[in-house]
Amino acid sequence: MKILALDLGKFNTMCCFFDSKTRKHSFLNATTDRHYLATVFKKHKIDLVVMEACGPSGWINDLAQSYGLKTLVCSTNEDAWKWSNVKRKTDKDDALKLARMAAIHELKAVHMPSEQHREFRSLVKYRKTLDWRINKIKCTIRAWFVNHGISIDQGDKAWHTGRALINSFRKPLAECSGNEMWRGELDIELTQLDSLSQQLDTGTFASMRVH
């Protein structure tokens, strides 16, 4: 069996071409790029593509399967994978070990969600990031008012019925004098707050519920 084991990195990937019958192997230092890896998949005779589960493994798995190649995405947290008493550990070592373990069926496959499912999970995570940004902006704005001895409404009320009061202190940064720069900063933060809030209240995000 001709095995291609990939030790994936953000920018570069070490490819190990391993023949399970002859035990011979060779290496190729590849760019972690869709076009480059597509060329690798098309150019070489491959029966199985093996890689560890990580960030790039999703699209690389999809790409390999699009060329009709059998794939195995594995967990490297298993006991069989752990390195013990090894002084030398390189990308080539990782790739070769991955290939050898695949040849003797010692790798545990992990479930690889579809591209659509991965994109949805990414969107859910991103929505939480936007929620965090909104809360951070609100905390920043509250701190400015506290630091200037100005009272605004507490809780959500400040951003609804109390928003007019907050808006009354905003001012374009270019028009602020030296002692009112915070008003310009407030204007910028409110602009970002409104933009993010509008995005979350409409379209796809509006139908999502984050717990």
For each residue, the residues with C-beta under 8 A, 3 or more apart:
1: 19 20 21 47 48 103
2: 17 18 19 20 44 45 46 47 48
3: 16 17 18 19 20 46 47 48 49 50 99 102 103
4: 15 16 17 18 40 44 46 48 49 50 99
5: 15 16 18 50 51 95 96 98 99 102
6: 13 14 15 16 49 50 51 60 95 98
7: 13 14 16 52 91 92 94 95 98
8: 13 32 51 52 54 56 57 60
9: 12 13 14 32 91
10: 32 55 56
11: 31 32
12: 9 29 30 31 32 91
13: 6 7 8 9 29 30 31 32 37 56
14: 6 7 9 27 28 29 30 91 92 94 95
15: 4 5 6 27 28 29 30 40 95
16: 3 4 5 6 7 25 26 27 92 95 96 98 99
17: 2 3 4 25 26 27 28 44
18: 2 3 4 5 23 24 25 96 99 100 102 103
19: 1 2 3 22 23 24 25
20: 1 2 3 23 103
21: 1
22: 19
23: 18 19 20
24: 18 19
25: 16 17 18 19 96 99
26: 16 17
27: 14 15 16 17 92 95 96
28: 14 15 17 40
29: 12 13 14 15 91
30: 12 13 14 15 33 36 37 40
31: 11 12 13 36 37
32: 8 9 10 11 12 13 36 37 56
33: 30 36 37
34: 37 38 59 63
35: 38 39
36: 30 31 32 33 39 40
37: 13 30 31 32 33 34 40 41 60 63
38: 34 35 41 42 63 67
39: 35 36 42 43
40: 4 15 28 30 36 37 43 44
41: 37 38 44 46 49 63 64 67 69
42: 38 39 67
43: 39 40
44: 2 4 17 40 41
45: 2
46: 2 3 4 41 49 69
47: 1 2 3 70
48: 1 2 3 4 69 70 71 72 102
49: 3 4 6 41 46 61 64 69 70 71 72
50: 3 4 5 6 71 72 74 98 99 102 107
51: 5 6 8 54 57 60 61 71 72 73 74 98
52: 7 8 57 73 74 75 76 98
53: 57 73 74 75 76 110 112
54: 8 51 57
55: 10 58
56: 8 10 13 32 59 60
57: 8 51 52 53 54 60 61 73 112
58: 55 61 62 112 113 115 118
59: 34 56 62 63 115
60: 6 8 37 51 56 57 63 64
61: 49 51 57 58 64 65 71 73 112
62: 58 59 65 66 115
63: 34 37 38 41 59 60 66 67
64: 41 49 60 61 67 69 71
65: 61 62 68 69 71
66: 62 63
67: 38 41 42 63 64
68: 65
69: 41 46 48 49 64 65
70: 47 48 49
71: 48 49 50 51 61 64 65 112
72: 48 49 50 51 102 107 109
73: 51 52 53 57 61 109 110 112
74: 50 51 52 53 78 81 98 102 107 108 109 110
75: 52 53 78 81 108 110
76: 52 53 81
77: 81
78: 74 75 81 82 107 108
79: 82
80: 101 106 107
81: 74 75 76 77 78 97 101 107
82: 78 79
83: 86 89
84:
85:
86: 83 89 93
87:
88: 93
89: 83 86 93 94
90: 93 94
91: 7 9 12 14 29 94 95
92: 7 14 16 27 95 96
93: 86 88 89 90 96 97
94: 7 14 89 90 91 97 98
95: 5 6 7 14 15 16 27 91 92 98 99
96: 5 16 18 25 27 92 93 99 100
97: 81 93 94 100 101
98: 5 6 7 16 50 51 52 74 94 95 101 102 107
99: 3 4 5 16 18 25 50 95 96 102 103
100: 18 96 97 103 104
101: 80 81 97 98 104 106 107
102: 3 5 18 48 50 72 74 98 99 105 106 107
103: 1 3 18 20 99 100
104: 100 101
105: 102
106: 80 101 102
107: 50 72 74 78 80 81 98 101 102
108: 74 75 78
109: 72 73 74
110: 53 73 74 75
111:
112: 53 57 58 61 71 73
113: 58 117 118 121
114: 117 118
115: 58 59 62 118 119
116: 119 120
117: 113 114 120 121
118: 58 113 114 115 121 122
119: 115 116 122 123
120: 116 117 123 124
121: 113 117 118 124 125
122: 118 119 125 126
123: 119 120 126 127 204 208
124: 120 121 127 128 208 210
125: 121 122 128 129
126: 122 123 129 130
127: 123 124 130 131 200 205 208 210
128: 124 125 131 132 210
129: 125 126 132 133
130: 126 127 133 134 196 199 200 205
131: 127 128 134 135 200 210
132: 128 129 135 136
133: 129 130 136 137 192 196
134: 130 131 137 138 193 196 197 200
135: 131 132 138 139
136: 132 133 139 140
137: 133 134 140 141 189 192 193 196
138: 134 135 141 142 158 159 193
139: 135 136 142 143
140: 136 137 143 144 189
141: 137 138 144 145 166 186 189 190 193
142: 138 139 145 146 152 158
143: 139 140 146 147
144: 140 141 147 148 182 185 186
145: 141 142 148 150 151 152 166 169
146: 142 143 149 150
147: 143 144 182
148: 144 145 182
149: 146
150: 145 146 169
151: 145
152: 142 145 158 162 165 166
153: 157 158 161 162 165
154: 157 158
155: 158
156: 159 160
157: 153 154 160 161 162
158: 138 142 152 153 154 155 162 163 166
159: 138 156 162 163 166
160: 156 157 163
161: 153 157 164
162: 152 153 157 158 159 165 166
163: 158 159 160 166 167
164: 161 167 168
165: 152 153 162 168 169
166: 141 145 152 158 159 162 163 169 170 186 190
167: 163 164 170 190
168: 164 165
169: 145 150 165 166 183 186
170: 166 167 183 186 187 190
171: 175 176 180 183 184 186 187
172: 175 176 184 187
173: 176 181 184 185 187 188
174: 184
175: 171 172 184
176: 171 172 173 180 181 183 184
177: 180
178: 181
179:
180: 171 176 177 183 184
181: 173 176 178 184 185
182: 144 147 148 185 186
183: 169 170 171 176 180 186 187
184: 171 172 173 174 175 176 180 181 187 188
185: 144 173 181 182 188 189
186: 141 144 166 169 170 171 182 183 189 190
187: 170 171 172 173 183 184 190 191
188: 173 184 185 191 192
189: 137 140 141 185 186 192 193
190: 141 166 167 170 186 187 193 194
191: 187 188 194 195
192: 133 137 188 189 195 196
193: 134 137 138 141 189 190 196 197
194: 190 191 197 198
195: 191 192 198 199
196: 130 133 134 137 192 193 199 200
197: 134 193 194 200 201
198: 194 195 201 202
199: 130 195 196 202 203 205
200: 127 130 131 134 196 197 205 206
201: 197 198 205 206
202: 198 199 205 206
203: 199 206
204: 123 207 208
205: 127 130 199 200 201 202 208
206: 200 201 202 203
207: 204
208: 123 124 127 204 205
209:
210: 124 127 128 131
211:
